[in-house]
Amino acid sequence: MNDKNKTRILIVEDEVAIRTGLIDVFVYHGYDVDFADQGDEGLAKALTGEFDLILLDVMLPGMNGFEICNRIREQSREQAIIMLTAKSSDADIIEGLTLGADDYVSKPFSVAQLVLRVEAVLRRTATLQTQSQKIQLGDDVVIDCLNLSCERSGEIQSFTRREIEILQYLHANSERPVSRDELLNKVWGYASDLELETRTVDIHMAKLRRKIEADPSTPQYLVTVRGAGYKLLG
């Protein structure tokens, strides 16, 4: 029987030892945990919308994690997803984040760090930040933060909740460059002293540029300030 007062996590992982360990860890930390060891079963459970966060392995029998992530995003751009990827595969990381995962954790991983990152994603996904309902960039880009979309030169683009949060934070601090570490702290919710090996900020910036820039290789709105970070120009 589910405890509706607890945060619900779905673990989609086929390796028994890893799955069992994760279940024990998150139950210990007070979460209501369900699991699936097959890709199609994981997708079916994920699409119920009953989970606050999904821990999703990439390599699964039946249906891989990328396809599951893509199918989830077709239904919900707000579902929190953390992907578990092979440590040596940058391609896995890039593809997962491109499909809309909120974050990734590389195997083998520190259980303590995984718990911290789950907590951080859940904090950020509790409510969609709406301090800026619309962001205008130049004459041709209008970002609708409430509806997670933008119009660029008449073309509609969809965003994930995380992408909108990045744009909102940069917009609120547009008078200065914002560092990668500040984004990890303020947008992802990671503690300032938490040492992370993550390319998630860089990958999200590349995704955003493909959506809001006419020429992503020469950005005019989302620019890099050498040695300082990122800046959003109106």
C-alpha positions as CSV (number, residue, x, y, z in Angstrom):
1,M,0.0,0.0,0.0
2,N,1.4,3.4,-1.0
3,D,2.0,6.1,1.6
4,K,0.6,9.3,0.0
5,N,2.5,11.4,2.6
6,K,5.9,10.2,1.3
7,T,7.8,11.3,-1.7
8,R,7.5,8.5,-4.4
9,I,10.5,7.3,-6.4
10,L,10.5,4.8,-9.2
11,I,13.7,2.9,-9.8
12,V,14.0,1.4,-13.3
13,E,17.1,-0.8,-13.1
14,D,17.7,-4.4,-14.2
15,E,20.9,-5.2,-12.2
16,V,19.6,-6.9,-9.1
17,A,22.4,-5.8,-6.8
18,I,22.2,-2.2,-7.8
19,R,18.4,-2.1,-7.7
20,T,18.2,-3.8,-4.3
21,G,20.8,-1.4,-2.9
22,L,19.0,1.6,-4.2
23,I,15.7,0.5,-2.9
24,D,17.2,-0.1,0.6
25,V,18.9,3.3,0.6
26,F,15.8,5.3,-0.4
27,V,13.5,3.5,1.9
28,Y,15.9,4.2,4.7
29,H,15.8,7.9,3.8
30,G,12.0,7.9,4.1
31,Y,10.9,7.6,0.4
32,D,8.1,5.4,-0.9
33,V,9.9,3.3,-3.5
34,D,8.6,1.2,-6.4
35,F,10.8,-0.5,-9.1
36,A,10.8,-2.1,-12.5
37,D,13.5,-4.4,-14.0
38,Q,12.2,-4.3,-17.6
39,G,12.1,-1.3,-19.9
40,D,8.4,-1.7,-20.9
41,E,7.3,-2.2,-17.3
42,G,9.3,0.9,-16.3
43,L,7.6,3.0,-19.0
44,A,4.1,1.8,-18.0
45,K,4.7,2.7,-14.4
46,A,6.3,6.0,-15.2
47,L,3.4,7.1,-17.4
48,T,1.0,6.7,-14.5
49,G,2.3,10.1,-13.3
50,E,2.3,8.7,-9.7
51,F,6.0,9.3,-9.0
52,D,7.8,12.4,-7.8
53,L,11.1,11.3,-9.4
54,I,12.3,8.5,-11.7
55,L,15.7,6.9,-11.4
56,L,16.2,5.5,-14.9
57,D,19.0,3.2,-16.1
58,V,20.1,3.5,-19.7
59,M,20.7,-0.1,-20.5
60,L,17.5,-2.1,-19.9
61,P,16.0,-5.2,-21.4
62,G,13.0,-4.6,-23.7
63,M,13.3,-0.9,-24.0
64,N,16.3,1.3,-23.2
65,G,16.3,4.3,-20.9
66,F,16.6,6.8,-23.8
67,E,13.3,5.6,-25.3
68,I,11.6,5.6,-22.0
69,C,12.8,9.2,-21.2
70,N,11.6,10.4,-24.6
71,R,8.2,8.7,-24.2
72,I,7.9,10.3,-20.7
73,R,8.7,13.7,-22.1
74,E,6.1,13.4,-24.8
75,Q,3.5,13.2,-21.9
76,S,5.1,15.4,-19.3
77,R,7.8,18.0,-19.4
78,E,7.7,18.4,-15.6
79,Q,8.4,14.8,-14.5
80,A,11.7,14.7,-12.6
81,I,14.1,12.2,-14.2
82,I,17.7,11.2,-13.2
83,M,19.5,8.9,-15.6
84,L,22.0,6.3,-14.5
85,T,24.7,6.0,-17.2
86,A,28.0,4.1,-17.9
87,K,30.9,6.1,-16.5
88,S,32.9,5.9,-19.8
89,S,30.1,7.0,-22.1
90,D,29.8,10.8,-22.7
91,A,27.4,9.9,-25.6
92,D,25.0,8.4,-23.0
93,I,25.1,11.5,-20.9
94,I,24.6,13.9,-23.8
95,E,21.7,11.9,-25.3
96,G,20.0,11.6,-21.9
97,L,20.1,15.3,-21.2
98,T,19.2,16.1,-24.7
99,L,16.0,14.0,-24.4
100,G,15.1,16.0,-21.2
101,A,16.5,14.2,-18.2
102,D,17.1,16.6,-15.3
103,D,20.4,15.1,-14.4
104,Y,22.6,12.1,-14.7
105,V,24.7,10.0,-12.4
106,S,27.6,7.9,-13.8
107,K,28.2,4.3,-12.6
108,P,29.9,3.4,-10.4
109,F,28.4,6.2,-8.2
110,S,28.6,7.3,-4.6
111,V,25.3,6.4,-2.9
112,A,25.7,9.5,-0.7
113,Q,26.1,11.8,-3.7
114,L,23.2,10.1,-5.5
115,V,20.9,10.8,-2.5
116,L,22.0,14.5,-2.4
117,R,21.4,14.8,-6.1
118,V,17.9,13.3,-5.8
119,E,17.1,15.6,-3.0
120,A,18.3,18.6,-5.0
121,V,16.2,17.7,-8.1
122,L,13.2,17.2,-5.9
123,R,13.6,20.6,-4.3
124,R,13.8,22.3,-7.6
125,T,10.8,20.4,-9.0
126,A,8.5,21.0,-6.1
127,T,7.1,24.0,-7.9
128,L,7.8,25.6,-11.3
129,Q,9.5,28.9,-10.7
130,T,7.4,31.6,-12.3
131,Q,9.2,34.9,-11.4
132,S,9.4,35.7,-15.1
133,Q,6.3,34.7,-17.0
134,K,7.7,35.9,-20.3
135,I,11.2,36.6,-21.5
136,Q,11.7,38.7,-24.7
137,L,15.0,38.3,-26.5
138,G,15.5,40.8,-29.3
139,D,12.7,41.1,-31.8
140,D,12.3,37.5,-32.7
141,V,12.3,35.3,-29.5
142,V,9.5,35.3,-26.9
143,I,9.8,32.7,-24.1
144,D,6.6,31.6,-22.4
145,C,7.8,30.3,-19.0
146,L,4.4,29.2,-17.8
147,N,3.7,27.0,-20.8
148,L,7.4,25.9,-21.3
149,S,7.6,27.1,-24.8
150,C,9.0,29.9,-27.0
151,E,8.3,31.4,-30.4
152,R,11.4,32.2,-32.5
153,S,10.7,33.8,-35.8
154,G,7.3,32.2,-36.0
155,E,8.5,28.7,-35.0
156,I,7.4,27.1,-31.7
157,Q,9.9,25.4,-29.5
158,S,9.2,23.3,-26.4
159,F,11.3,23.4,-23.3
160,T,11.8,21.2,-20.2
161,R,11.1,22.7,-16.8
162,R,14.9,22.7,-16.1
163,E,15.6,24.7,-19.3
164,I,13.1,27.3,-18.3
165,E,14.5,27.6,-14.8
166,I,18.0,28.2,-16.3
167,L,16.6,31.0,-18.5
168,Q,14.7,32.5,-15.7
169,Y,17.7,32.6,-13.4
170,L,19.9,34.1,-16.1
171,H,17.3,36.7,-16.9
172,A,16.9,37.7,-13.3
173,N,20.7,38.2,-13.1
174,S,21.2,39.6,-16.6
175,E,23.3,42.4,-15.4
176,R,26.2,40.1,-14.8
177,P,27.7,36.7,-16.0
178,V,26.5,33.7,-13.9
179,S,29.1,31.0,-13.2
180,R,28.6,27.3,-13.8
181,D,29.0,26.7,-10.0
182,E,26.3,29.3,-9.3
183,L,23.9,27.7,-11.7
184,L,24.5,24.3,-10.1
185,N,23.8,25.8,-6.7
186,K,20.9,28.0,-7.5
187,V,19.1,26.2,-10.3
188,W,20.0,22.5,-9.6
189,G,20.0,23.1,-5.9
190,Y,23.4,21.5,-5.2
191,A,25.2,22.6,-2.1
192,S,28.1,25.0,-2.9
193,D,30.7,22.8,-1.2
194,L,29.5,19.6,-3.1
195,E,32.2,18.6,-5.5
196,L,30.5,17.3,-8.7
197,E,31.9,15.9,-11.9
198,T,29.1,17.0,-14.2
199,R,28.8,18.4,-17.7
200,T,25.1,19.0,-17.2
201,V,25.3,22.8,-17.3
202,D,27.4,22.8,-20.6
203,I,25.0,20.3,-22.2
204,H,21.9,22.3,-21.2
205,M,23.5,25.5,-22.6
206,A,24.1,23.8,-25.9
207,K,20.5,22.6,-26.0
208,L,19.1,26.1,-25.2
209,R,21.2,27.7,-27.9
210,R,19.8,25.3,-30.5
211,K,16.3,26.5,-29.5
212,I,16.7,30.2,-29.1
213,E,19.6,31.1,-31.4
214,A,19.4,31.5,-35.2
215,D,23.0,30.3,-35.3
216,P,23.9,28.4,-32.2
217,S,27.6,28.4,-33.1
218,T,27.6,32.3,-32.9
219,P,25.1,33.0,-30.1
220,Q,23.7,36.5,-29.7
221,Y,21.4,36.0,-26.7
222,L,23.0,33.2,-24.5
223,V,26.6,34.1,-24.5
224,T,29.7,32.8,-22.7
225,V,31.8,35.3,-20.9
226,R,35.3,33.9,-20.8
227,G,36.4,33.0,-17.3
228,A,33.2,34.2,-15.8
229,G,30.2,32.1,-16.9
230,Y,27.1,32.7,-19.0
231,K,25.0,35.8,-19.6
232,L,21.6,36.2,-21.2
233,L,21.3,39.3,-23.4
234,G,17.9,40.8,-24.1
